[in-house]
Amino acid sequence: MIIYQNEFEDTNFQNNNENLIEYNSENTRIPPFGNYPNFPPLPNSPYEPGGMNKPGMQLGKPPKYTPNKNEAGVQSLKSSKSGSPNVKAVSPNSISFCLYKFTYIWEVSGRSYWVYLINVDRVSISGFRWIGFNWFYFGIDLKKIDSFICYRNNLDDVCDNSCYRSDKKDILENIKTEFSNDGIKNIYSRVLSVIDIPESKEDVFLEDIGVIDGKAIQSRIPCIKTRNVSYQLTLEVSYPENINEEIKEQIIFFARDASIDAYEIITSTRKNDTCIYPLEIETRSSDLIPKSLSYFSKKFSSQIRNLPNWKELSRRIHYSIRQEKINGPWKIQNPSNTNRY
């Protein structure tokens, strides 16, 4: 039997942990059993009552702290309280960035708890909820959520967007020098989009447990390792290094100004209420690269005309949008010997 917490039809919600029933709702949106994207594989056999801490699904415990509702990074979901079936569903875009991450939720009713999300649609979320000693299947209507925050890997990080590194208004830019057989060039770059997707895997690490006859004895300890896979789109503008410094500054100024148009095109798919998953966002953004580069080119080229000898200079300036997938280092999350219940 599969345990599922059905809150979709619970209009008279009670603040307790006893509302666990057999999973049989036709309106639930939990994906079928199998391997979720970037998610540890599920066992083939159905789950027994009592949660989902089974072999092959070792999430580990959620963070050992309770977030403050007023802290930076907390996102608010505002929806109508009329209860009318015609009320427009709240946008799931912001909370969808918390997929496959530990997320802390505050309900409108006042209850709060840790969850691990595996599905987000226009009207609801679902995944696993932590009840203090185990994980249980769980689902809730978005209208019942007041606010939420994703788990931060580093508590010193500033999470202004639910700890999902997306397109921010802050410009992430850099200037570097390139040496090649064509000469020396300066390259101005601005990050247009960054999407971090967490991955996890089961592994082992070695730990010294003693010494016998002068030889170190090691033990292989099972653990869960996690990493971030970063999908990044970066605008790059290269120009000669041996030109007037004032002209260099003008080129950088023009590139920064024109990059706003490129940024707006890349992020245009995220300004609606449709359900978009992080990898789908990356795919849609990639499809918009030619259009984004075209908008940049149109504005940047018109501004370059204001520089002296612009025709000669324009032949020595090149620009492009680089698409990268950057795999972060694997880090041990929760060694299994410290994660027993």
C-alpha positions as CSV (number, residue, x, y, z in Angstrom):
1,M,0.0,0.0,0.0
2,I,1.3,3.5,-0.8
3,I,0.8,6.2,1.8
4,Y,-0.2,9.6,0.5
5,Q,-1.3,12.7,2.3
6,N,-4.3,14.0,0.4
7,E,-4.9,17.7,1.0
8,F,-6.3,18.7,-2.3
9,E,-9.9,18.3,-1.2
10,D,-9.4,19.1,2.5
11,T,-11.3,22.4,2.8
12,N,-11.5,22.1,6.6
13,F,-7.8,21.5,7.2
14,Q,-6.8,20.5,10.7
15,N,-3.3,21.3,12.0
16,N,-2.2,17.8,12.7
17,N,-0.1,15.0,11.3
18,E,-2.7,12.3,11.3
19,N,-4.2,12.9,7.8
20,L,-2.3,10.1,6.0
21,I,-4.5,8.0,3.8
22,E,-4.0,5.5,1.0
23,Y,-2.9,7.0,-2.3
24,N,-6.0,6.8,-4.5
25,S,-6.8,10.4,-5.7
26,E,-7.4,10.7,-9.4
27,N,-6.3,14.3,-9.2
28,T,-2.8,13.7,-7.9
29,R,0.2,14.4,-10.1
30,I,2.9,12.3,-8.7
31,P,4.9,10.8,-11.6
32,P,4.7,7.0,-12.1
33,F,7.2,4.9,-10.2
34,G,10.6,4.8,-11.9
35,N,13.7,7.0,-12.1
36,Y,13.0,10.6,-11.7
37,P,15.4,13.1,-13.4
38,N,18.4,13.8,-11.2
39,F,16.8,11.6,-8.5
40,P,17.9,8.4,-6.8
41,P,16.3,5.3,-8.3
42,L,13.1,4.0,-6.6
43,P,12.7,0.4,-5.6
44,N,10.7,-1.7,-8.1
45,S,8.4,-3.1,-5.4
46,P,5.5,-1.0,-4.0
47,Y,6.2,0.8,-0.7
48,E,4.9,-0.4,2.5
49,P,3.2,1.8,5.0
50,G,5.6,3.9,7.1
51,G,7.3,6.1,4.6
52,M,9.9,5.8,1.9
53,N,13.2,5.4,3.6
54,K,13.9,2.2,1.7
55,P,17.1,1.0,-0.1
56,G,17.7,2.9,-3.2
57,M,15.9,6.0,-2.0
58,Q,18.2,7.4,0.6
59,L,17.3,11.1,0.9
60,G,18.7,11.5,4.3
61,K,17.4,13.9,6.9
62,P,16.5,17.5,6.0
63,P,18.7,20.3,7.3
64,K,19.0,20.5,11.0
65,Y,17.5,23.9,11.4
66,T,14.1,25.7,11.1
67,P,14.2,28.6,8.6
68,N,12.9,32.0,9.7
69,K,10.0,33.2,7.7
70,N,11.4,36.7,7.5
71,E,14.9,35.7,6.3
72,A,16.3,36.5,2.9
73,G,15.4,34.0,0.2
74,V,11.8,33.3,1.5
75,Q,9.4,33.5,-1.4
76,S,5.7,34.3,-1.0
77,L,2.9,32.7,-3.0
78,K,-0.1,35.0,-3.1
79,S,-3.5,33.7,-4.3
80,S,-7.1,34.7,-4.1
81,K,-9.1,33.7,-1.0
82,S,-12.5,33.7,-2.7
83,G,-12.5,30.0,-3.2
84,S,-14.1,30.4,-6.6
85,P,-13.2,27.6,-9.2
86,N,-12.6,30.4,-11.7
87,V,-9.8,32.0,-9.6
88,K,-6.6,31.9,-11.6
89,A,-4.0,29.5,-10.2
90,V,-0.9,31.0,-8.6
91,S,2.2,30.8,-10.8
92,P,4.3,27.7,-10.0
93,N,7.4,29.1,-11.7
94,S,9.1,30.2,-8.6
95,I,8.6,27.1,-6.6
96,S,9.4,24.8,-9.5
97,F,13.0,26.0,-9.1
98,C,13.0,24.0,-5.8
99,L,12.5,20.7,-7.6
100,Y,14.8,17.9,-6.2
101,K,15.9,20.1,-3.3
102,F,15.0,20.2,0.4
103,T,12.4,23.0,0.7
104,Y,10.7,24.5,3.8
105,I,7.1,25.4,3.4
106,W,4.8,27.6,5.4
107,E,1.1,26.9,4.9
108,V,-1.6,29.5,5.1
109,S,-3.0,27.6,8.0
110,G,0.2,28.2,10.0
111,R,1.7,24.8,9.7
112,S,5.3,24.5,8.4
113,Y,7.6,21.6,7.5
114,W,10.4,20.3,5.3
115,V,9.6,18.7,2.0
116,Y,11.4,17.2,-1.0
117,L,9.6,18.2,-4.2
118,I,9.4,15.9,-7.3
119,N,6.5,17.5,-9.2
120,V,5.1,21.0,-9.7
121,D,2.1,21.9,-11.9
122,R,-0.3,24.8,-12.3
123,V,-2.3,24.1,-9.2
124,S,-0.3,21.8,-6.9
125,I,3.0,20.3,-5.8
126,S,3.9,16.8,-4.7
127,G,6.8,14.9,-3.3
128,F,7.9,13.7,0.1
129,R,7.2,15.4,3.5
130,W,9.4,15.0,6.6
131,I,7.4,14.1,9.7
132,G,10.3,14.1,12.2
133,F,11.6,10.6,11.7
134,N,10.7,9.5,8.1
135,W,9.5,10.7,4.7
136,F,5.9,10.3,3.5
137,Y,4.3,10.9,0.1
138,F,2.6,14.3,0.2
139,G,0.7,16.7,-2.0
140,I,-0.9,20.1,-1.5
141,D,-2.7,22.7,-3.5
142,L,-0.6,25.8,-4.2
143,K,-3.4,28.0,-2.8
144,K,-2.7,26.5,0.6
145,I,1.0,27.6,0.5
146,D,1.9,30.9,2.1
147,S,5.6,30.9,1.4
148,F,8.7,28.7,1.0
149,I,12.4,28.6,0.8
150,C,14.9,26.1,-0.7
151,Y,17.7,24.6,1.2
152,R,21.0,26.5,0.9
153,N,24.1,24.3,0.6
154,N,26.1,27.2,2.2
155,L,24.3,29.2,4.9
156,D,26.5,32.2,4.1
157,D,25.1,32.3,0.5
158,V,22.6,35.0,-0.3
159,C,19.5,33.4,-1.8
160,D,17.4,36.1,-3.3
161,N,15.5,33.7,-5.6
162,S,14.7,30.7,-3.5
163,C,18.3,29.5,-3.8
164,Y,17.8,28.9,-7.4
165,R,20.5,30.7,-9.4
166,S,18.5,32.1,-12.2
167,D,18.7,35.3,-14.2
168,K,19.2,38.2,-11.7
169,K,19.2,41.9,-12.4
170,D,22.8,42.0,-11.1
171,I,25.2,41.9,-14.0
172,L,27.6,39.0,-13.8
173,E,30.4,40.3,-16.1
174,N,34.1,39.8,-16.6
175,I,36.9,41.1,-18.8
176,K,39.8,38.8,-19.8
177,T,42.7,38.8,-22.3
178,E,43.1,36.2,-25.0
179,F,46.4,35.4,-26.7
180,S,46.2,33.7,-30.0
181,N,47.9,33.5,-33.4
182,D,45.6,36.3,-34.5
183,G,47.0,38.6,-31.9
184,I,45.9,39.8,-28.5
185,K,42.3,40.5,-27.8
186,N,40.2,41.6,-24.8
187,I,37.0,39.8,-24.2
188,Y,34.0,41.3,-22.4
189,S,31.6,38.7,-21.1
190,R,28.2,38.8,-19.4
191,V,26.3,35.9,-18.0
192,L,22.8,35.9,-19.4
193,S,21.4,32.8,-17.7
194,V,22.6,30.3,-15.0
195,I,20.5,27.3,-14.0
196,D,21.8,24.9,-11.3
197,I,20.4,21.5,-11.3
198,P,21.3,19.2,-8.3
199,E,22.4,15.6,-8.9
200,S,22.9,12.9,-6.4
201,K,24.4,9.3,-6.4
202,E,25.2,6.5,-4.0
203,D,28.9,6.0,-3.4
204,V,31.5,5.1,-0.7
205,F,34.3,6.9,1.0
206,L,37.4,5.6,2.8
207,E,37.9,6.3,6.4
208,D,40.9,5.3,8.6
209,I,39.7,3.2,11.6
210,G,43.0,2.1,13.1
211,V,46.5,0.8,12.6
212,I,47.6,-2.8,12.8
213,D,51.3,-3.7,12.6
214,G,52.1,-0.3,11.3
215,K,49.5,-0.5,8.5
216,A,46.5,1.8,8.3
217,I,43.2,0.0,8.3
218,Q,40.5,1.6,6.2
219,S,36.7,1.1,6.1
220,R,34.5,1.7,3.0
221,I,31.5,3.7,4.2
222,P,28.4,4.1,2.1
223,C,27.3,7.7,1.5
224,I,25.3,10.0,-0.7
225,K,27.2,12.4,-2.9
226,T,25.6,15.5,-4.5
227,R,26.8,18.1,-7.0
228,N,25.4,21.0,-9.0
229,V,25.3,20.8,-12.8
230,S,25.3,24.4,-14.1
231,Y,23.8,25.3,-17.4
232,Q,25.1,28.7,-18.5
233,L,24.6,31.1,-21.3
234,T,27.3,33.8,-21.7
235,L,27.5,36.7,-24.1
236,E,31.1,37.4,-25.2
237,V,32.4,40.4,-27.1
238,S,36.0,40.4,-28.3
239,Y,37.9,43.5,-29.5
240,P,41.5,44.4,-30.2
241,E,43.8,45.0,-27.1
242,N,45.9,47.6,-28.9
243,I,43.3,50.4,-29.2
244,N,42.7,53.6,-27.3
245,E,41.6,53.0,-23.7
246,E,38.7,55.4,-24.1
247,I,37.4,53.4,-27.1
248,K,37.7,50.2,-25.1
249,E,35.5,51.8,-22.4
250,Q,33.0,52.8,-25.0
251,I,32.9,49.3,-26.5
252,I,32.3,47.8,-23.0
253,F,29.6,50.4,-22.3
254,F,27.8,49.6,-25.6
255,A,28.1,45.9,-25.1
256,R,26.7,46.2,-21.6
257,D,23.8,48.3,-22.8
258,A,23.0,46.0,-25.7
259,S,23.2,42.9,-23.5
260,I,20.0,44.0,-21.8
261,D,18.1,43.3,-25.0
262,A,19.8,39.9,-25.2
263,Y,18.9,39.2,-21.6
264,E,15.3,40.1,-22.0
265,I,14.9,37.7,-25.0
266,I,16.6,34.8,-23.1
267,T,14.3,35.3,-20.1
268,S,11.1,36.0,-22.0
269,T,9.8,32.4,-21.5
270,R,9.8,32.8,-17.7
271,K,7.3,35.6,-17.6
272,N,4.1,33.6,-17.9
273,D,2.1,31.2,-15.7
274,T,2.7,28.0,-17.5
275,C,4.4,25.2,-15.7
276,I,8.1,25.2,-16.5
277,Y,10.7,22.8,-15.1
278,P,14.3,24.0,-14.8
279,L,15.6,21.8,-17.6
280,E,12.7,22.9,-19.8
281,I,13.7,26.5,-19.0
282,E,17.3,25.7,-20.2
283,T,15.9,24.2,-23.4
284,R,13.7,27.1,-24.2
285,S,16.4,29.6,-23.5
286,S,18.8,27.7,-25.8
287,D,16.2,27.9,-28.6
288,L,16.1,31.7,-28.2
289,I,19.9,32.1,-28.6
290,P,19.8,33.1,-32.3
291,K,17.0,35.7,-31.6
292,S,18.8,37.0,-28.6
293,L,22.1,37.4,-30.5
294,S,20.2,39.2,-33.3
295,Y,18.7,41.7,-30.9
296,F,22.1,42.3,-29.4
297,S,23.7,42.8,-32.8
298,K,21.1,45.3,-34.0
299,K,21.6,47.6,-31.0
300,F,25.3,47.1,-30.6
301,S,26.1,47.7,-34.3
302,S,24.1,51.0,-34.3
303,Q,26.0,52.2,-31.2
304,I,29.4,51.3,-32.7
305,R,28.8,53.8,-35.5
306,N,29.3,56.6,-33.0
307,L,33.0,55.7,-32.7
308,P,35.8,57.1,-34.9
309,N,36.9,54.7,-37.8
310,W,33.9,52.5,-36.9
311,K,34.0,50.6,-40.2
312,E,37.5,49.4,-39.6
313,L,36.9,48.8,-35.9
314,S,33.7,46.8,-36.5
315,R,35.6,44.3,-38.6
316,R,37.8,43.6,-35.6
317,I,35.0,43.1,-33.1
318,H,33.3,39.8,-32.8
319,Y,30.5,38.6,-30.5
320,S,28.8,35.4,-29.7
321,I,26.7,33.6,-27.0
322,R,28.5,30.6,-25.4
323,Q,26.4,27.7,-24.1
324,E,28.1,25.6,-21.4
325,K,27.3,22.7,-19.1
326,I,29.6,22.9,-16.0
327,N,29.7,19.9,-13.7
328,G,30.5,20.8,-10.1
329,P,32.5,18.7,-7.8
330,W,30.9,15.8,-6.0
331,K,30.5,16.4,-2.2
332,I,29.5,14.0,0.5
333,Q,26.0,14.9,1.8
334,N,25.0,12.4,4.5
335,P,27.2,9.3,5.2
336,S,24.8,6.4,5.8
337,N,26.4,5.6,9.2
338,T,25.2,9.0,10.5
339,N,21.8,8.7,8.9
340,R,20.2,5.8,10.8
341,Y,16.8,6.1,12.3
